[in-house]
């Protein structure tokens, strides 16, 4: 009952101290939640950032990204205008999205056990490019990339594209490792196509259409996608085959 023996000034001092203590706890609780996502649970990190990008989950506040920032399973990554971000996942998969794009790291399991590993990434909108890593190399069917209108099945490859809520353009380009076979299968409930020649792609014009038959894509189309991510110089287009 010492509290009731304090004078008015001491009461005020104690009240201020308790208020500051409570405020400190409320401030640091969200930080503790973020810190629970330790480096051990990170599934990748940002290796390149032009402009501004952020990441968040359904339960975490938005985190502004910078080079070196960790990415966690279930993260939604969003870029702003005139911005792009490149993420290197733990299995060496590299994923890049352009301006005003949204990517969700839906699932990432990489324990170096082929039967248990899996990668699922969803591109909600924007331009994108990905280069597959060890999960797809060891077991191609263990990785898939989804858009709103199609799923991209992987066979070890280098892909660019654009997507939004109702359409998508998906293009196979030359792999960085020329010795690796490269192909993708693009499918939805209306049909599927296999693309195994770099420079060819498919388009899904709306959510009610199958992927179009593979065709050689215009170089300008590919360059426009790549330019939006400021990596146009990395594209290696195959020479047309002589008849």
ZAFI-709200 format. One line per field, with one value per residue: residue number from 1; residue in three letters; z, y, x of N, C-alpha, C in turn. Coordinates in Angstrom, 2 decimals. Example, Ala and Ser with C-alpha at 12.3 -4.5 7.8 and 13.67 -1.06 7.14 Angstrom:
% residues 2
i = (1; 2)
aa = (ALA; SER)
n_Z = (7.80; 7.08)
n_Y = (-5.69; -2.25)
n_X = (13.19; 12.85)
ca_Z = (7.80; 7.14)
ca_Y = (-4.50; -1.06)
ca_X = (12.30; 13.67)
c_Z = (7.80; 7.87)
c_Y = (-3.30; 0.03)
c_X = (13.20; 12.90)
This chain:
% residues 243
i = (1; 2; 3; 4; 5; 6; 7; 8; 9; 10; 11; 12; 13; 14; 15; 16; 17; 18; 19; 20; 21; 22; 23; 24; 25; 26; 27; 28; 29; 30; 31; 32; 33; 34; 35; 36; 37; 38; 39; 40; 41; 42; 43; 44; 45; 46; 47; 48; 49; 50; 51; 52; 53; 54; 55; 56; 57; 58; 59; 60; 61; 62; 63; 64; 65; 66; 67; 68; 69; 70; 71; 72; 73; 74; 75; 76; 77; 78; 79; 80; 81; 82; 83; 84; 85; 86; 87; 88; 89; 90; 91; 92; 93; 94; 95; 96; 97; 98; 99; 100; 101; 102; 103; 104; 105; 106; 107; 108; 109; 110; 111; 112; 113; 114; 115; 116; 117; 118; 119; 120; 121; 122; 123; 124; 125; 126; 127; 128; 129; 130; 131; 132; 133; 134; 135; 136; 137; 138; 139; 140; 141; 142; 143; 144; 145; 146; 147; 148; 149; 150; 151; 152; 153; 154; 155; 156; 157; 158; 159; 160; 161; 162; 163; 164; 165; 166; 167; 168; 169; 170; 171; 172; 173; 174; 175; 176; 177; 178; 179; 180; 181; 182; 183; 184; 185; 186; 187; 188; 189; 190; 191; 192; 193; 194; 195; 196; 197; 198; 199; 200; 201; 202; 203; 204; 205; 206; 207; 208; 209; 210; 211; 212; 213; 214; 215; 216; 217; 218; 219; 220; 221; 222; 223; 224; 225; 226; 227; 228; 229; 230; 231; 232; 233; 234; 235; 236; 237; 238; 239; 240; 241; 242; 243)
aa = (UNK; UNK; UNK; UNK; UNK; UNK; UNK; UNK; UNK; UNK; UNK; UNK; UNK; UNK; UNK; UNK; UNK; UNK; UNK; UNK; UNK; UNK; UNK; UNK; UNK; UNK; UNK; UNK; UNK; UNK; UNK; UNK; UNK; UNK; UNK; UNK; UNK; UNK; UNK; UNK; UNK; UNK; UNK; UNK; UNK; UNK; UNK; UNK; UNK; UNK; UNK; UNK; UNK; UNK; UNK; UNK; UNK; UNK; UNK; UNK; UNK; UNK; UNK; UNK; UNK; UNK; UNK; UNK; UNK; UNK; UNK; UNK; UNK; UNK; UNK; UNK; UNK; UNK; UNK; UNK; UNK; UNK; UNK; UNK; UNK; UNK; UNK; UNK; UNK; UNK; UNK; UNK; UNK; UNK; UNK; UNK; UNK; UNK; UNK; UNK; UNK; UNK; UNK; UNK; UNK; UNK; UNK; UNK; UNK; UNK; UNK; UNK; UNK; UNK; UNK; UNK; UNK; UNK; UNK; UNK; UNK; UNK; UNK; UNK; UNK; UNK; UNK; UNK; UNK; UNK; UNK; UNK; UNK; UNK; UNK; UNK; UNK; UNK; UNK; UNK; UNK; UNK; UNK; UNK; UNK; UNK; UNK; UNK; UNK; UNK; UNK; UNK; UNK; UNK; UNK; UNK; UNK; UNK; UNK; UNK; UNK; UNK; UNK; UNK; UNK; UNK; UNK; UNK; UNK; UNK; UNK; UNK; UNK; UNK; UNK; UNK; UNK; UNK; UNK; UNK; UNK; UNK; UNK; UNK; UNK; UNK; UNK; UNK; UNK; UNK; UNK; UNK; UNK; UNK; UNK; UNK; UNK; UNK; UNK; UNK; UNK; UNK; UNK; UNK; UNK; UNK; UNK; UNK; UNK; UNK; UNK; UNK; UNK; UNK; UNK; UNK; UNK; UNK; UNK; UNK; UNK; UNK; UNK; UNK; UNK; UNK; UNK; UNK; UNK; UNK; UNK; UNK; UNK; UNK; UNK; UNK; UNK; UNK; UNK; UNK; UNK; UNK; UNK)
n_Z = (0.00; -0.36; -2.44; -1.94; -0.04; -1.24; -2.14; -4.02; -6.10; -6.31; -7.03; -9.61; -10.90; -10.80; -12.31; -14.84; -15.37; -15.50; -17.68; -19.74; -19.77; -20.59; -23.12; -24.36; -24.45; -26.20; -28.52; -29.10; -29.40; -32.10; -33.40; -32.31; -33.40; -36.09; -35.89; -35.31; -37.71; -38.53; -39.89; -40.34; -41.14; -43.49; -46.98; -49.10; -50.54; -51.23; -54.03; -55.84; -56.31; -57.77; -57.36; -55.41; -53.21; -51.43; -48.82; -47.41; -45.18; -44.46; -41.77; -40.95; -40.74; -43.43; -44.92; -45.86; -48.53; -49.12; -50.64; -49.71; -47.90; -46.25; -47.58; -46.99; -46.67; -47.99; -48.25; -49.76; -52.38; -53.52; -56.05; -56.71; -58.90; -61.70; -60.71; -59.80; -58.66; -57.69; -56.63; -55.00; -54.44; -51.97; -53.25; -55.43; -57.43; -59.41; -59.35; -60.89; -60.83; -62.46; -62.74; -60.62; -59.94; -58.61; -56.56; -55.11; -52.75; -52.58; -51.76; -50.46; -50.19; -49.32; -48.60; -49.49; -50.10; -52.51; -52.91; -51.19; -51.66; -52.91; -54.94; -55.28; -56.91; -57.30; -59.69; -59.58; -60.96; -63.51; -65.10; -65.47; -64.79; -64.63; -63.56; -63.28; -60.39; -58.20; -57.24; -59.41; -61.23; -60.13; -59.84; -61.96; -61.93; -59.40; -59.17; -59.83; -61.52; -61.13; -62.75; -62.91; -64.92; -65.92; -65.48; -65.16; -65.98; -65.21; -66.75; -66.25; -66.89; -68.55; -68.33; -69.46; -68.95; -68.87; -66.77; -65.69; -63.95; -65.75; -68.07; -69.82; -71.00; -71.99; -72.35; -73.60; -73.19; -74.13; -72.17; -69.47; -69.04; -71.60; -72.02; -70.80; -71.17; -72.18; -71.48; -71.25; -69.89; -70.44; -68.97; -68.45; -67.31; -69.73; -71.64; -72.82; -73.64; -74.92; -74.84; -76.32; -77.64; -77.58; -77.67; -78.53; -77.61; -75.71; -75.51; -73.29; -73.66; -72.09; -69.13; -69.94; -71.98; -73.68; -73.56; -76.30; -79.43; -79.57; -80.75; -82.63; -80.90; -81.19; -81.27; -80.21; -78.39; -76.41; -75.66; -74.65; -72.33; -70.92; -70.78; -69.04; -66.69; -66.62; -67.66; -70.26; -71.78; -71.21; -72.66; -74.83; -77.97; -80.09; -83.30; -86.33; -87.79; -90.70; -93.65)
n_Y = (-1.20; 1.11; 2.85; 4.51; 6.22; 8.03; 11.37; 14.08; 14.91; 12.73; 10.79; 11.70; 11.46; 8.68; 7.88; 8.92; 7.42; 4.78; 5.07; 5.63; 3.23; 1.40; 2.45; 1.98; -0.80; -1.28; -0.18; -1.79; -4.34; -4.87; -4.84; -7.03; -9.00; -8.79; -9.42; -12.04; -13.27; -14.40; -14.44; -17.10; -18.08; -16.83; -16.87; -15.86; -13.02; -9.48; -8.52; -6.56; -3.28; -0.83; 2.27; 2.17; -0.34; -2.66; -5.07; -7.38; -9.35; -11.10; -10.67; -8.97; -5.64; -3.33; -3.55; -1.57; -2.19; -2.83; -3.22; -6.34; -6.87; -9.27; -11.82; -13.47; -16.52; -16.38; -13.66; -10.64; -8.83; -5.58; -3.18; 0.29; 3.11; 3.45; 1.65; -1.30; -4.63; -7.18; -10.48; -12.92; -16.19; -18.82; -21.19; -20.37; -19.49; -16.77; -13.88; -11.26; -8.24; -5.62; -2.10; -1.00; -3.55; -6.73; -9.38; -12.59; -14.64; -17.52; -20.19; -21.80; -24.25; -25.50; -27.76; -29.14; -31.66; -33.55; -34.69; -33.25; -30.56; -27.47; -24.83; -22.09; -19.36; -16.38; -14.09; -11.22; -8.84; -6.86; -6.55; -9.23; -11.34; -14.45; -16.70; -19.98; -22.00; -24.33; -26.02; -26.33; -27.35; -29.83; -31.08; -30.50; -30.32; -29.48; -26.78; -23.92; -21.13; -18.77; -16.90; -14.72; -15.85; -18.11; -20.94; -21.47; -24.08; -25.57; -26.34; -25.90; -22.98; -19.70; -16.98; -14.38; -11.96; -10.45; -9.58; -9.29; -8.91; -10.11; -10.98; -12.24; -12.30; -14.48; -15.45; -17.42; -17.22; -17.16; -19.39; -18.58; -20.39; -22.04; -24.73; -25.99; -27.56; -26.04; -25.14; -24.46; -25.06; -23.75; -23.28; -23.45; -23.88; -24.12; -25.05; -25.98; -25.21; -26.08; -24.62; -24.65; -23.39; -20.77; -17.32; -17.67; -17.42; -17.14; -15.95; -15.00; -13.79; -13.19; -14.15; -16.30; -17.73; -20.12; -20.59; -19.03; -20.50; -21.29; -18.76; -16.93; -14.20; -10.65; -8.79; -6.24; -6.40; -8.08; -6.56; -4.28; -5.27; -6.08; -3.66; -2.23; -3.28; -2.50; -4.06; -4.62; -5.18; -7.73; -9.60; -12.30; -12.96; -15.62; -16.45; -16.36; -19.45; -20.88; -21.63)
n_X = (0.82; 2.12; 1.87; -0.31; 0.67; 2.24; 3.13; 1.53; 3.26; 4.96; 3.14; 2.49; 4.96; 5.31; 3.11; 3.76; 6.07; 5.03; 3.30; 5.11; 6.49; 4.50; 3.97; 6.42; 6.47; 4.33; 5.35; 7.58; 6.56; 5.51; 8.00; 9.23; 7.67; 8.37; 11.07; 10.84; 10.75; 13.45; 16.81; 17.22; 14.76; 14.29; 13.59; 14.85; 16.58; 16.83; 18.62; 18.98; 17.80; 15.93; 14.62; 11.64; 10.36; 8.28; 7.48; 5.15; 3.09; 0.01; -0.26; 1.74; 3.13; 3.78; 6.99; 9.63; 11.75; 15.24; 18.48; 19.69; 17.67; 15.61; 13.46; 10.42; 8.49; 5.21; 5.27; 4.15; 5.28; 5.71; 6.18; 6.89; 6.06; 8.26; 10.14; 12.00; 12.67; 14.92; 14.98; 16.83; 16.39; 16.78; 17.48; 18.81; 17.15; 16.23; 14.34; 12.69; 10.83; 9.02; 8.04; 5.34; 4.40; 3.26; 4.11; 3.77; 5.21; 4.26; 4.80; 7.65; 9.86; 12.83; 14.92; 16.99; 16.23; 15.09; 12.52; 10.94; 11.20; 9.85; 8.54; 6.46; 5.28; 3.48; 2.45; 0.79; 0.40; 2.04; 5.34; 7.71; 10.54; 12.14; 14.69; 15.37; 16.29; 17.89; 15.83; 14.01; 15.83; 16.55; 14.09; 11.82; 8.97; 8.46; 8.40; 6.43; 5.02; 2.55; -0.03; -2.91; -4.38; -3.13; -0.91; 2.55; 4.49; 7.62; 10.76; 13.41; 14.72; 14.52; 12.55; 10.37; 7.75; 4.44; 1.73; -1.69; -4.81; -6.54; -5.24; -2.29; 1.09; 3.57; 6.89; 9.50; 12.97; 16.49; 18.45; 20.70; 22.71; 23.85; 24.03; 21.97; 18.82; 15.78; 12.46; 8.94; 5.69; 2.60; -0.46; -4.03; -7.43; -8.62; -6.90; -3.55; -0.12; 3.09; 6.25; 9.28; 11.28; 13.49; 12.57; 10.04; 6.57; 3.49; 0.10; -2.47; -5.48; -7.70; -9.58; -11.08; -10.03; -7.89; -4.28; -2.60; -1.49; 2.00; 4.21; 6.67; 7.84; 7.67; 10.67; 10.61; 8.51; 9.58; 11.80; 10.54; 9.36; 11.64; 13.00; 11.45; 12.25; 14.78; 16.83; 17.45; 19.69; 20.43; 19.09; 19.22; 18.58; 17.56; 18.93; 17.04; 16.06; 17.46; 15.64)
ca_Z = (0.00; -0.38; -3.48; -1.39; 0.87; -2.02; -2.28; -5.35; -7.06; -6.50; -7.81; -10.99; -11.42; -10.99; -13.42; -16.07; -15.58; -15.94; -19.03; -20.67; -19.84; -21.43; -24.50; -24.89; -24.75; -27.40; -29.66; -29.41; -29.73; -33.55; -33.78; -31.90; -34.39; -37.30; -35.61; -35.29; -39.03; -38.47; -41.11; -40.52; -41.81; -44.77; -48.16; -50.12; -50.20; -52.33; -54.51; -56.65; -56.15; -58.41; -56.92; -54.12; -53.14; -50.05; -48.63; -46.26; -45.13; -43.96; -40.35; -40.67; -41.36; -44.63; -44.71; -47.00; -48.90; -49.60; -51.00; -48.53; -47.11; -46.32; -48.07; -46.25; -47.28; -47.94; -48.49; -50.96; -52.74; -54.39; -56.50; -57.04; -60.25; -62.10; -59.75; -60.04; -57.60; -58.01; -55.44; -55.14; -53.46; -51.39; -54.17; -56.55; -58.34; -59.44; -59.81; -61.01; -61.25; -62.89; -62.06; -60.21; -60.03; -57.35; -56.53; -53.84; -52.54; -52.00; -51.09; -50.74; -49.35; -49.88; -47.57; -50.23; -50.23; -53.77; -52.81; -50.31; -52.09; -53.80; -55.09; -55.96; -56.91; -58.02; -60.19; -59.67; -62.06; -63.83; -65.88; -64.62; -65.39; -63.65; -63.97; -62.29; -59.58; -57.94; -57.09; -60.75; -61.89; -59.58; -60.02; -62.62; -61.55; -58.04; -59.23; -60.75; -61.42; -61.46; -62.96; -62.70; -66.02; -66.38; -64.67; -65.94; -65.52; -65.44; -67.08; -66.19; -67.96; -68.40; -68.82; -69.19; -69.23; -68.26; -66.33; -64.85; -63.41; -66.80; -69.24; -69.60; -72.10; -71.40; -73.41; -73.27; -73.79; -74.04; -70.81; -69.24; -69.25; -72.91; -72.04; -70.19; -71.97; -71.67; -71.96; -70.29; -70.24; -69.97; -68.97; -67.59; -67.43; -71.11; -72.52; -72.46; -74.74; -74.54; -75.58; -76.12; -78.48; -77.11; -78.57; -78.75; -76.45; -75.80; -74.91; -72.79; -73.77; -71.02; -68.21; -70.51; -73.18; -73.49; -74.09; -77.76; -79.95; -79.49; -81.94; -82.41; -80.40; -81.72; -80.42; -79.50; -77.25; -75.37; -75.18; -73.83; -71.01; -70.26; -70.52; -67.85; -65.53; -66.77; -67.92; -71.66; -72.38; -70.87; -73.51; -75.97; -78.87; -81.05; -84.71; -87.06; -88.49; -92.15; -94.18)
ca_Y = (0.00; 2.25; 3.75; 5.49; 7.11; 8.97; 12.69; 14.34; 14.96; 11.37; 10.11; 12.13; 10.85; 7.25; 7.75; 9.16; 6.27; 3.63; 5.38; 5.47; 1.80; 0.78; 2.92; 1.29; -2.18; -1.26; 0.14; -2.87; -5.58; -5.16; -5.14; -8.41; -9.85; -8.79; -10.12; -13.48; -13.70; -14.28; -14.81; -18.54; -18.39; -16.12; -17.75; -15.17; -11.64; -8.51; -8.32; -5.34; -2.46; 0.48; 2.91; 1.78; -1.56; -3.04; -6.44; -7.54; -10.55; -10.79; -10.33; -8.02; -4.34; -3.19; -3.31; -0.99; -3.04; -2.29; -4.31; -7.12; -7.19; -10.66; -12.13; -14.62; -17.23; -15.67; -12.23; -9.97; -7.81; -4.58; -2.11; 1.55; 3.60; 3.59; 0.84; -2.74; -5.32; -8.54; -11.33; -14.18; -17.15; -19.66; -22.25; -19.65; -18.93; -15.30; -13.37; -9.80; -7.64; -4.24; -1.04; -1.20; -4.99; -7.41; -10.79; -13.28; -15.85; -18.37; -21.37; -22.04; -25.30; -25.91; -28.44; -29.96; -33.00; -33.38; -35.07; -32.34; -29.17; -26.93; -23.38; -21.57; -17.90; -15.83; -12.72; -10.66; -7.88; -6.26; -7.29; -10.11; -12.24; -15.36; -17.70; -21.03; -22.43; -25.75; -26.80; -26.69; -28.17; -31.18; -31.66; -29.40; -30.20; -28.94; -25.33; -23.34; -19.69; -18.56; -15.59; -14.84; -16.56; -19.29; -21.47; -21.78; -25.23; -25.28; -27.39; -25.31; -22.02; -18.26; -16.56; -13.02; -11.84; -9.41; -10.15; -8.53; -9.76; -10.74; -11.42; -12.46; -12.63; -15.27; -15.67; -18.16; -16.63; -17.98; -19.59; -18.07; -21.55; -22.54; -26.19; -26.50; -27.59; -25.03; -25.27; -24.18; -25.42; -22.72; -23.95; -23.08; -24.90; -24.17; -25.67; -25.82; -25.23; -26.24; -23.75; -25.17; -22.65; -19.39; -16.30; -17.96; -17.15; -17.33; -14.89; -15.34; -12.47; -12.97; -15.29; -17.34; -18.24; -20.93; -19.96; -19.09; -21.35; -20.61; -18.05; -16.08; -12.90; -9.51; -8.36; -5.03; -6.82; -8.57; -5.44; -3.40; -5.90; -6.02; -2.27; -1.79; -3.75; -1.92; -5.13; -4.97; -5.67; -9.14; -10.50; -12.91; -13.51; -16.59; -16.09; -17.16; -20.61; -20.81; -22.67)
ca_X = (0.00; 3.02; 1.40; -1.24; 1.38; 3.02; 2.53; 1.00; 4.36; 5.45; 2.11; 2.63; 6.19; 5.05; 2.17; 4.51; 6.96; 4.23; 2.80; 6.22; 6.78; 3.47; 4.18; 7.60; 6.07; 3.49; 6.21; 8.52; 5.88; 5.59; 9.38; 9.50; 7.01; 9.20; 12.31; 10.58; 11.20; 14.90; 17.53; 17.09; 13.50; 14.23; 13.66; 15.62; 16.95; 16.87; 19.99; 19.01; 16.60; 15.89; 13.39; 11.09; 9.57; 7.95; 7.01; 4.27; 2.26; -1.33; -0.20; 2.83; 3.08; 4.62; 8.41; 10.32; 12.88; 16.50; 19.39; 20.03; 16.47; 15.15; 12.13; 9.91; 7.37; 3.93; 5.45; 3.69; 6.27; 5.09; 7.06; 6.23; 6.33; 9.66; 10.91; 12.12; 13.39; 15.37; 15.08; 17.56; 15.90; 17.84; 17.90; 19.43; 16.16; 16.28; 13.05; 12.69; 9.57; 9.18; 7.28; 3.95; 4.15; 2.98; 4.53; 3.53; 6.01; 3.22; 5.37; 9.06; 10.43; 14.12; 15.70; 17.95; 15.67; 14.38; 11.11; 10.23; 11.37; 8.82; 8.50; 5.26; 5.30; 2.33; 2.59; -0.56; 0.41; 3.32; 6.33; 8.52; 11.52; 12.73; 15.68; 15.17; 17.42; 18.16; 14.60; 13.55; 16.85; 16.51; 12.76; 11.11; 7.57; 8.35; 8.29; 5.47; 4.76; 1.15; -0.65; -4.35; -5.04; -2.39; 0.18; 3.75; 5.25; 9.03; 11.71; 14.74; 14.51; 14.62; 11.25; 9.90; 6.33; 3.62; 0.47; -2.60; -5.87; -7.34; -4.49; -0.86; 2.00; 4.65; 7.86; 10.72; 14.17; 17.69; 18.97; 22.05; 23.58; 23.43; 24.06; 20.74; 17.60; 14.86; 11.08; 7.88; 4.32; 1.68; -1.75; -5.16; -8.48; -9.11; -5.92; -2.14; 0.84; 4.49; 7.15; 10.63; 12.22; 13.65; 12.04; 8.63; 5.76; 2.05; -0.70; -3.79; -6.12; -8.68; -9.67; -11.93; -9.37; -6.69; -3.06; -2.52; -0.42; 3.30; 4.66; 7.83; 7.40; 8.42; 11.78; 10.19; 7.69; 10.49; 12.61; 9.70; 9.24; 12.94; 13.36; 10.72; 13.01; 16.12; 17.79; 17.27; 20.94; 20.67; 18.33; 19.92; 17.58; 18.11; 18.84; 16.05; 16.61; 17.39; 14.74)
c_Z = (0.00; -1.37; -2.92; -0.42; 0.12; -2.07; -3.74; -6.42; -7.35; -7.29; -9.30; -11.65; -11.72; -12.17; -14.76; -16.40; -16.11; -17.36; -20.07; -20.85; -20.75; -22.89; -25.14; -25.29; -26.04; -28.65; -30.07; -29.72; -31.23; -34.01; -33.43; -32.89; -35.66; -37.08; -35.53; -36.65; -39.11; -39.79; -41.39; -41.27; -43.14; -45.92; -49.30; -49.66; -51.45; -52.75; -55.41; -56.46; -56.85; -58.02; -55.57; -54.24; -51.68; -50.02; -47.40; -46.32; -44.57; -42.52; -40.01; -41.34; -42.56; -44.25; -45.98; -47.29; -49.30; -49.99; -49.73; -47.67; -47.32; -46.87; -47.41; -47.00; -46.98; -48.12; -49.79; -51.23; -53.78; -54.77; -56.82; -58.48; -60.48; -61.15; -60.22; -58.90; -58.07; -56.72; -55.81; -54.05; -53.06; -52.30; -55.45; -57.65; -58.26; -60.06; -59.78; -61.44; -61.53; -62.15; -61.78; -60.37; -58.63; -57.48; -55.15; -53.79; -51.83; -51.21; -51.45; -49.72; -50.00; -48.76; -48.18; -50.22; -51.42; -53.64; -51.98; -50.78; -53.02; -53.80; -55.84; -55.80; -57.77; -58.42; -60.40; -60.78; -62.30; -64.69; -64.95; -65.47; -64.30; -64.32; -62.90; -61.60; -59.38; -57.80; -58.46; -61.48; -61.43; -59.83; -60.64; -62.17; -60.15; -58.01; -60.21; -60.47; -61.93; -61.78; -62.75; -63.74; -66.50; -65.37; -65.59; -65.29; -66.01; -65.84; -67.10; -67.25; -67.55; -69.09; -68.52; -69.49; -68.59; -67.88; -65.63; -64.45; -64.48; -67.99; -68.89; -70.93; -71.49; -72.51; -72.88; -73.93; -73.52; -72.58; -70.68; -69.41; -70.53; -72.98; -71.46; -71.18; -71.34; -72.29; -70.85; -70.81; -69.61; -70.07; -68.11; -67.85; -68.85; -72.08; -72.06; -73.72; -74.15; -75.45; -75.29; -77.01; -78.00; -78.16; -78.90; -77.45; -76.71; -75.12; -74.44; -72.72; -72.68; -70.19; -68.73; -71.73; -72.84; -73.93; -75.62; -78.19; -79.90; -80.82; -81.60; -82.03; -80.99; -80.73; -79.61; -78.27; -76.09; -74.79; -74.31; -72.43; -70.25; -69.91; -69.27; -66.58; -65.62; -66.97; -69.38; -72.27; -72.10; -71.82; -74.66; -76.85; -79.83; -82.47; -85.40; -87.79; -89.99; -92.67; -94.91)
c_Y = (1.25; 3.30; 4.87; 6.45; 8.13; 10.32; 12.92; 14.33; 13.56; 10.53; 10.44; 11.50; 9.37; 7.02; 7.92; 7.97; 5.07; 3.85; 5.17; 4.00; 1.08; 1.17; 2.20; -0.14; -2.24; -0.98; -1.06; -4.20; -5.86; -5.50; -6.57; -9.39; -9.94; -9.58; -11.63; -14.10; -13.52; -14.66; -16.30; -18.90; -17.66; -17.10; -17.10; -13.77; -10.77; -8.31; -7.09; -4.60; -1.13; 1.13; 2.40; 0.51; -1.90; -4.50; -6.48; -8.91; -10.14; -10.30; -9.29; -6.69; -4.30; -2.87; -2.70; -1.80; -2.23; -3.48; -5.02; -7.49; -8.64; -10.74; -13.43; -15.26; -16.48; -14.17; -11.81; -8.81; -6.88; -3.52; -0.87; 1.95; 3.73; 2.82; -0.61; -3.35; -6.73; -9.30; -12.59; -15.11; -18.11; -20.79; -21.68; -19.27; -17.41; -14.78; -11.86; -9.32; -6.16; -3.27; -1.44; -2.67; -5.57; -8.88; -11.35; -14.54; -16.88; -19.55; -21.49; -23.04; -25.76; -26.44; -29.33; -31.43; -32.94; -33.65; -34.09; -30.88; -28.73; -25.41; -23.02; -20.05; -17.41; -14.38; -12.17; -9.62; -7.39; -7.13; -8.11; -10.87; -13.19; -16.33; -18.77; -21.44; -23.93; -26.59; -27.26; -27.57; -29.62; -31.88; -30.58; -29.21; -29.64; -27.42; -24.91; -21.85; -19.46; -17.11; -15.78; -15.72; -17.81; -19.68; -21.83; -22.95; -25.12; -26.53; -26.84; -24.26; -20.58; -17.66; -15.09; -12.98; -10.62; -10.03; -9.09; -9.45; -10.50; -11.25; -11.62; -12.71; -13.31; -15.71; -16.42; -17.47; -17.51; -18.16; -19.00; -19.16; -22.24; -24.07; -26.81; -26.49; -26.62; -25.21; -24.86; -24.76; -24.39; -23.28; -23.22; -24.11; -25.03; -24.82; -25.45; -25.85; -25.44; -25.38; -24.22; -24.49; -21.21; -18.38; -16.51; -17.72; -17.43; -16.17; -15.46; -14.03; -12.15; -14.23; -16.43; -18.01; -19.13; -20.14; -20.09; -20.05; -20.60; -19.95; -17.23; -14.69; -11.79; -9.11; -7.13; -5.37; -7.26; -7.42; -4.49; -3.96; -5.76; -4.60; -1.75; -2.24; -3.34; -2.98; -5.54; -5.57; -7.13; -10.10; -11.00; -13.57; -14.50; -16.07; -16.95; -18.31; -20.45; -21.91; -23.75)
c_X = (0.85; 2.53; 0.54; -0.57; 2.23; 2.33; 2.15; 2.10; 4.88; 4.45; 2.27; 3.86; 5.98; 4.12; 2.89; 5.41; 6.19; 3.72; 3.89; 6.58; 5.79; 3.66; 5.36; 7.27; 5.26; 4.31; 7.04; 7.85; 5.87; 6.99; 9.73; 8.87; 7.83; 10.47; 12.11; 10.90; 12.71; 15.51; 17.40; 15.82; 13.34; 14.36; 14.45; 15.96; 16.95; 18.33; 20.11; 17.71; 16.81; 14.57; 12.95; 10.25; 9.33; 7.49; 6.12; 3.61; 0.90; -1.30; 0.85; 2.59; 4.02; 6.05; 9.00; 11.57; 14.10; 17.38; 19.85; 18.84; 16.06; 13.74; 11.69; 8.74; 6.08; 4.07; 4.78; 4.64; 5.64; 6.12; 6.25; 6.55; 7.83; 10.59; 10.97; 12.91; 13.74; 15.59; 15.85; 17.09; 17.02; 18.31; 18.53; 18.44; 16.23; 14.99; 13.07; 11.31; 9.81; 8.28; 5.83; 3.53; 3.91; 3.31; 4.23; 4.39; 5.13; 3.78; 6.84; 9.59; 11.73; 14.99; 16.77; 17.55; 14.71; 12.90; 10.29; 10.28; 10.24; 8.89; 7.22; 5.25; 4.15; 2.61; 1.18; -0.66; 1.83; 4.21; 7.21; 9.52; 11.99; 13.69; 15.68; 16.46; 17.45; 16.90; 14.11; 14.55; 16.76; 15.18; 11.87; 9.67; 7.37; 8.26; 7.22; 5.32; 3.35; 0.85; -2.15; -5.01; -4.30; -1.32; 1.34; 4.46; 6.68; 9.80; 13.13; 14.89; 14.67; 13.39; 11.03; 8.42; 5.72; 2.30; -0.37; -3.74; -6.66; -6.55; -3.02; -0.16; 3.21; 5.59; 9.08; 11.90; 15.38; 18.12; 20.36; 23.09; 23.12; 23.41; 22.79; 19.59; 16.60; 13.48; 10.13; 6.57; 3.40; 0.27; -2.77; -6.26; -9.02; -8.13; -4.50; -1.29; 2.23; 5.35; 8.57; 11.66; 12.31; 13.20; 10.57; 7.86; 4.29; 1.35; -2.03; -4.56; -7.13; -8.79; -10.52; -11.29; -8.18; -5.46; -3.03; -1.42; 0.90; 3.65; 5.89; 7.35; 8.27; 9.51; 11.40; 9.35; 8.57; 11.29; 11.80; 9.54; 10.55; 13.33; 12.66; 11.42; 14.47; 17.19; 17.79; 18.53; 21.21; 19.97; 19.18; 18.89; 18.23; 17.99; 17.79; 16.73; 16.45; 16.48; 15.53)
